[in-house]
Amino acid sequence: MGLEAPGHAGTVAVTSFFTNILKTVIRQAHVRAAGFNGVMFAPLEDTGLAAAGNARLVTIDKLLQWSAVCGCGIDMVPVAGNVLREELAALMLDTAAVSSVLKKPLGVRVLPIPGAEVNELTDFNHDFLVNTRVFALPGQNIPLGAGTDGAFRYLKP
């Protein structure tokens, strides 16, 4: 489709194209779809995405952006072992906001790697996982609407 690797300009367009094909096939086959439907981006499960992650072409921010046109959200992404719960909460809230607005299921499946720091390579010895760099989380601020007591308050207009 003209892309050298995921993360280059055009990734959203190509992802949208393939997701549209999948949804069209499902609709024309008159089958009921459930759960996640569309292109799935899981850096720890795909050698091409792992390589793009190593080249810093794939970031958590980009994965969240791509989730607008793909099928899963933030899936199988290694993060530093010392990740703050506020960082994870912010990522989950961002993903939930996209999911809510688009009215489609999106998940967050990150793997804190004990002792690992951002940009270090993972060292899995597993048939179903590939190694890639540990991703940085974009900031550690508590999003608006999240109280210091941990409760989330979302005001509807």
C-alpha positions as CSV (number, residue, x, y, z in Angstrom):
1,M,0.0,0.0,0.0
2,G,3.0,2.3,-0.3
3,L,4.1,2.5,3.3
4,E,7.6,1.4,4.3
5,A,6.5,0.8,7.9
6,P,3.7,1.6,10.3
7,G,4.2,5.1,11.7
8,H,4.9,6.8,8.4
9,A,2.5,9.4,7.0
10,G,-0.4,7.5,5.5
11,T,-0.7,4.9,8.3
12,V,-4.1,6.2,9.3
13,A,-5.4,6.1,5.7
14,V,-4.1,2.6,5.0
15,T,-5.5,1.3,8.3
16,S,-8.9,2.9,7.6
17,F,-8.9,1.3,4.1
18,F,-8.2,-2.2,5.5
19,T,-10.7,-1.8,8.4
20,N,-13.3,-0.7,5.8
21,I,-12.7,-3.8,3.8
22,L,-13.2,-6.0,6.9
23,K,-16.4,-4.2,7.9
24,T,-17.7,-4.5,4.3
25,V,-17.1,-8.2,4.2
26,I,-18.8,-8.6,7.5
27,R,-21.8,-6.6,6.4
28,Q,-22.1,-8.3,3.0
29,A,-21.8,-11.7,4.5
30,H,-24.7,-10.9,6.8
31,V,-22.9,-12.0,9.9
32,R,-23.1,-10.4,13.3
33,A,-19.8,-8.9,14.5
34,A,-18.9,-8.8,18.2
35,G,-16.1,-7.3,20.1
36,F,-13.1,-5.9,18.4
37,N,-13.4,-5.5,14.6
38,G,-10.7,-4.1,12.4
39,V,-7.0,-3.9,12.0
40,M,-5.2,-4.8,15.2
41,F,-1.9,-3.2,16.3
42,A,-0.1,-5.2,18.9
43,P,3.6,-4.4,19.0
44,L,4.6,-7.4,21.1
45,E,2.8,-9.8,18.7
46,D,3.9,-8.5,15.3
47,T,7.5,-8.4,14.0
48,G,6.8,-5.4,11.7
49,L,5.3,-3.3,14.5
50,A,8.1,-4.3,16.8
51,A,10.6,-3.2,14.2
52,A,8.7,0.1,13.8
53,G,8.6,0.5,17.5
54,N,12.4,0.0,17.7
55,A,12.8,2.7,15.1
56,R,10.5,4.9,17.2
57,L,7.9,5.2,14.4
58,V,5.2,3.7,16.7
59,T,4.3,5.4,20.0
60,I,1.5,5.1,22.4
61,D,0.1,8.4,21.2
62,K,0.1,7.1,17.6
63,L,-1.5,3.8,18.6
64,L,-4.3,5.8,20.3
65,Q,-4.7,7.9,17.2
66,W,-4.9,4.8,15.0
67,S,-7.5,3.3,17.3
68,A,-10.0,5.7,15.7
69,V,-9.8,3.6,12.5
70,C,-8.6,0.3,13.8
71,G,-10.1,-2.4,15.9
72,C,-8.5,-2.7,19.3
73,G,-7.0,0.4,21.1
74,I,-3.7,0.0,23.0
75,D,-2.8,-3.6,22.7
76,M,0.2,-5.6,23.9
77,V,2.5,-2.6,24.5
78,P,5.5,-2.9,26.9
79,V,5.9,0.0,29.4
80,A,8.5,0.7,32.1
81,G,8.2,-1.4,35.2
82,N,8.1,1.8,37.4
83,V,5.0,3.2,35.5
84,L,2.8,5.3,37.7
85,R,-0.8,4.4,38.2
86,E,-1.7,8.0,37.3
87,E,0.0,7.5,33.9
88,L,-1.9,4.3,33.3
89,A,-5.2,6.0,34.4
90,A,-4.6,8.8,32.0
91,L,-4.0,6.4,29.1
92,M,-7.1,4.4,30.1
93,L,-9.2,7.6,30.3
94,D,-8.0,8.8,26.9
95,T,-8.8,5.5,25.3
96,A,-12.2,5.4,27.0
97,A,-13.0,8.9,25.7
98,V,-12.1,7.8,22.1
99,S,-14.2,4.6,22.6
100,S,-17.1,6.6,23.9
101,V,-17.2,9.1,21.2
102,L,-16.8,6.5,18.4
103,K,-19.2,4.1,20.1
104,K,-16.9,1.1,19.6
105,P,-15.0,-1.1,22.0
106,L,-11.4,-0.2,22.6
107,G,-9.1,-1.8,25.2
108,V,-5.8,-1.0,27.0
109,R,-3.5,-3.9,27.4
110,V,-0.1,-2.7,28.5
111,L,2.6,-4.8,30.1
112,P,4.8,-3.2,32.8
113,I,8.2,-4.9,32.4
114,P,9.8,-5.2,35.9
115,G,13.1,-3.4,36.0
116,A,12.9,-2.1,32.5
117,E,13.2,1.5,31.5
118,V,11.8,3.4,28.5
119,N,13.6,2.5,25.2
120,E,15.3,-0.7,26.6
121,L,14.5,-3.8,24.6
122,T,12.3,-6.5,26.1
123,D,13.8,-9.9,26.5
124,F,10.9,-12.4,26.1
125,N,11.6,-16.1,25.3
126,H,8.1,-17.0,24.2
127,D,6.7,-18.4,20.9
128,F,3.9,-15.8,20.7
129,L,5.8,-12.6,21.7
130,V,8.4,-10.6,19.8
131,N,10.8,-8.3,21.4
132,T,10.6,-4.5,21.0
133,R,11.6,-1.4,22.9
134,V,9.8,-0.4,26.1
135,F,7.3,2.4,25.1
136,A,7.1,5.7,26.9
137,L,3.8,6.8,28.3
138,P,2.8,10.4,27.2
139,G,2.9,12.2,30.5
140,Q,1.8,11.6,34.0
141,N,-0.8,14.2,34.7
142,I,-4.2,13.2,36.1
143,P,-6.7,14.1,33.4
144,L,-9.5,16.6,34.0
145,G,-12.4,14.9,35.7
146,A,-10.3,12.6,37.8
147,G,-10.5,13.5,41.4
148,T,-7.7,13.0,43.9
149,D,-9.9,10.3,45.4
150,G,-9.5,8.3,42.2
151,A,-13.1,8.7,41.1
152,F,-13.8,9.8,37.6
153,R,-16.4,12.5,37.0
154,Y,-17.5,13.1,33.4
155,L,-19.9,16.0,32.9
156,K,-22.3,15.7,30.0
157,P,-23.0,18.9,28.1
